Amino acid sequence: MIFNIQIDKTTPGGLLAALLAAWPKYAAYVASFLTIGVMFMNHHGLFERIASVNRALVFINLLPLMAIVFLPFSAAELAANILVPRDANTVALLYALNAFVIAVGFRAVWTYALTYPGLLGRLRLRGSRRLLRVRAAARHHAPAGDALTPTPTAWEMAAATTTAARRS
């Protein structure tokens, strides 16, 4: 990413001015680096919860990675065009669409993993104990021999986690 930063030095002795004038490029580099770092942490956290993978999950996992690899390009274009009044909105939209595609890719990976609970490891998530207590209470009050009382699904565990995370 840092190799994408080009300094436009036009005259001898103009290096300092050229370095200072390149501030949008530095800002785009920092934004891209931090964004990719957050994506790395999210990816790591996501796969901590996945116990096994299959070929489809590996393929779906390529979607967010493909969008993440595109990020240095959209960031370089953002840096080059953010101060150009006629192009600022377009380049901001390009960067935002890149972020959106990354989010959709992560969502696709997690949705697939939840659809196939055999891929998930034992979820140790905040809020899941409350869900299990609610389910246990429901079973306790269910008619005797009610085999239809469901156990918590991965979707319910994820919903309980999301709710708990919002509260904290």
C-alpha positions in Angstrom: 0.0 0.0 0.0 2.7 2.5 0.9 4.3 1.8 -2.5 1.3 3.4 -4.1 2.3 6.8 -2.7 4.1 8.8 -5.4 5.6 12.2 -4.6 5.5 14.8 -7.4 8.8 16.7 -7.0 9.1 19.1 -9.8 12.2 21.1 -9.0 15.5 20.5 -7.1 14.9 21.6 -3.5 11.2 21.1 -3.7 11.0 17.8 -1.8 9.7 19.3 1.4 6.9 21.1 -0.4 6.1 17.9 -2.4 6.0 15.8 0.8 3.7 18.2 2.6 1.4 18.5 -0.5 1.0 14.7 -0.5 -1.0 14.8 2.8 -4.2 13.3 1.2 -2.1 10.3 0.1 -0.9 9.8 3.7 -4.4 10.1 5.1 -5.6 7.5 2.6 -2.8 5.2 3.5 -3.6 5.5 7.2 -7.3 5.0 6.6 -6.6 1.9 4.4 -4.1 0.4 6.8 -6.4 0.8 9.8 -9.4 -0.5 7.8 -7.4 -3.6 6.6 -6.2 -4.1 10.2 -9.8 -4.0 11.5 -10.8 -6.5 8.8 -8.0 -8.8 9.8 -9.1 -8.7 13.4 -12.8 -9.3 12.3 -11.7 -12.2 10.1 -9.7 -13.7 13.0 -12.6 -13.3 15.4 -15.0 -14.8 12.9 -12.9 -17.9 12.3 -12.2 -18.4 16.0 -15.9 -19.4 16.2 -15.7 -21.8 13.2 -14.5 -25.3 14.1 -14.3 -26.7 10.6 -14.5 -25.5 7.1 -15.8 -26.9 3.8 -15.0 -26.0 0.3 -18.1 -23.7 0.0 -17.1 -21.7 3.1 -13.5 -21.3 1.7 -15.0 -20.1 -1.6 -17.4 -17.7 0.1 -14.5 -16.5 2.3 -12.8 -15.3 -0.9 -15.5 -12.6 -1.4 -14.5 -10.3 1.5 -10.8 -11.0 0.8 -11.3 -10.0 -2.8 -12.9 -6.7 -1.7 -10.2 -6.1 0.9 -7.4 -6.5 -1.7 -9.3 -3.8 -3.8 -9.1 -1.3 -0.9 -5.6 0.1 -1.7 -6.8 1.0 -5.2 -9.9 2.8 -3.9 -7.9 4.5 -1.2 -5.3 5.7 -3.8 -8.1 7.1 -6.0 -9.6 8.7 -2.9 -6.3 10.4 -2.1 -5.8 11.5 -5.7 -9.3 12.9 -6.2 -10.8 14.0 -2.9 -9.7 17.6 -3.4 -11.1 17.7 -7.0 -14.5 19.2 -6.7 -16.1 17.4 -9.7 -14.6 14.0 -8.6 -14.8 14.1 -4.8 -18.3 12.6 -4.6 -17.6 9.9 -7.2 -14.4 8.8 -5.5 -16.0 8.8 -2.0 -18.8 6.6 -3.5 -16.1 4.2 -4.8 -14.5 3.9 -1.4 -17.9 3.5 0.3 -19.0 0.8 -2.2 -15.7 -1.0 -1.5 -16.4 -0.9 2.2 -20.0 -2.1 1.6 -18.8 -5.1 -0.5 -16.4 -6.0 2.3 -19.3 -6.0 4.8 -21.5 -8.0 2.5 -18.7 -10.6 2.1 -18.2 -10.9 5.9 -22.0 -11.2 6.3 -22.0 -14.0 3.6 -19.3 -16.0 5.4 -21.1 -15.7 8.8 -24.5 -16.4 7.3 -23.2 -19.6 5.6 -21.5 -20.7 8.8 -24.8 -20.2 10.8 -26.7 -22.1 8.1 -24.5 -25.1 8.6 -24.1 -25.3 12.4 -21.7 -28.3 12.1 -19.1 -25.8 11.0 -19.4 -23.8 14.2 -17.4 -24.6 17.3 -18.7 -24.4 20.8 -19.9 -20.8 21.0 -18.9 -19.1 24.2 -20.7 -15.8 23.8 -22.2 -13.3 26.1 -25.9 -13.5 26.2 -26.0 -17.2 25.3 -26.5 -18.1 29.0 -29.6 -16.0 29.2 -31.0 -17.6 26.1 -30.3 -21.1 27.5 -32.0 -20.1 30.8 -35.0 -18.9 28.8 -35.1 -22.1 26.8 -34.7 -24.2 30.0 -37.6 -22.4 31.6 -39.7 -23.0 28.5 -38.9 -26.7 28.6 -39.7 -26.8 32.3 -43.2 -25.4 31.7 -43.8 -27.5 28.6 -46.1 -30.4 28.8 -44.4 -33.7 29.9 -42.9 -35.6 27.0 -43.0 -32.6 24.6 -40.3 -33.6 22.2 -41.0 -30.6 20.0 -39.4 -28.1 22.4 -36.5 -26.9 20.3 -33.0 -26.3 21.5 -31.3 -23.0 20.8 -30.2 -22.7 17.2 -27.0 -21.0 16.0 -29.2 -18.1 14.8 -30.7 -17.7 18.3 -27.2 -17.8 19.8 -26.0 -15.1 17.4 -29.1 -13.0 18.1 -28.5 -13.2 21.8 -24.9 -12.3 21.3 -25.8 -9.3 19.2 -28.3 -8.1 21.8 -25.9 -8.5 24.6 -23.1 -6.7 22.7 -25.5 -3.8 22.1 -26.2 -3.5 25.8 -22.6 -3.4 26.8 
